[in-house]
Amino acid sequence: MSNNNVFAIATRRSPLALAQAHMVQAMVAAALGEAETAAEMVAPIRDYVSSGDRNLAGSLAEIGGKGLFTKEIEDALLSGNARFAVHSMKDMPAISPPGLVTAAIPRREDPRDVFLSPTSDSPWNLPQGAKIGTASVRRLAQTLGRRPDLKPVTLRGNVGTRLDKLDRGDADGTFLALAGLRRLGLECHATYIMPPEEMLPAVGQGALCVQAREDDDEARAIVARFNCPETEICVAVERAFLAGLDGSCRTPIAGLATITGGEVHFRGELLSLDGQERFRTERNFPYTANAIEEAASHGAEAATEIRDRAGKAFFDALGGSAG
């Protein structure tokens, strides 16, 4: 097979990112009609160390934001070293770089968060003043809103690193995405699965983004075969909500869309950094496959409602606009 027909996949080098890339690799091979044993030949995986993985010294807000997990991988795509890039959707900035598009969103894994602790059965039952480890401003705000006595400590790194830090006692409890634990076969470490009513997930959590170059029609047609229309609609609502609030890792924003009985149900929220202010909204509308722009309009409207209710003073306290 010539190099022109090889569909290389770019990914971060972390264990979770590699597991997700292998999932997409199998999907690409199946879409090409190739046996699973030929997947590495038709869709080799090329891994890169992202800036976010190299710099573990502080929170994402302090070191530059979500784009730190995508830049090197997107550069490989733009340079022609790969035909696809695989990302966790929740790591994706609101706007893609020129020349790149989201070519497919496979069916979503469970979007919920999980709490992990060697000593407590839920974050709400941690002892007074216990250390809660997270680098997510969303998870921290949602936790402090109910437990303002907890002491935040920054806990970053891949899933294994965070589990090791928890075992060492760096924190009394932490949070991870259930989807990531399942993809790594580590769901057994979960202490408590957080209901969305207690911790609304990050926008796009549990979903994957398969990127391609905008002008690569062949690659886009291949991955379109395993795009999930339901997940695509839900993610469109959530990401429009995020974009409407100028969302970044500096802003505690959560959003989740689900489809039940032919109807899309969206819940979104914006919080102050200490979780003491919380603005929530909900939207329901009929599900229509491929109606991406219509779905996104509902997310944008929800963001406008939240912006108006929160007011300028709230965003000024966050450090400017909602970003």
Buried (B, 14 or more C-beta within 10 A) or exposed (E): EEEEEEBBBBBBBBBBBBBBBBBBBBBBBBBBEBEEEEBEEBBEBBBBEBBBBEBBEEBBBEBBBBBBBBBBBBBBBBEEEBBBBBBBBBBBBBEBBEEBBBBBBBBBBBBBBBBBBEEBEEBEBBEEEBBBBBBBBBBBBBBBBEBEEBEBBBBBBBBEBBBEBBEEEBBBBBBBBBBBBBBBEBBEBBBBBBEBEBBBBBBBBBBBBBBBBEEBEEBBEBBEEBBBBBBBBBBBBBBBBBBBBBBBBBBBBBBBBBBEEEEBBBBBBBBBBEBEBBBBBEBEBEBEEEBBEBBBBBBBBBBBBBBEEBEEEBBEEBEEEBB
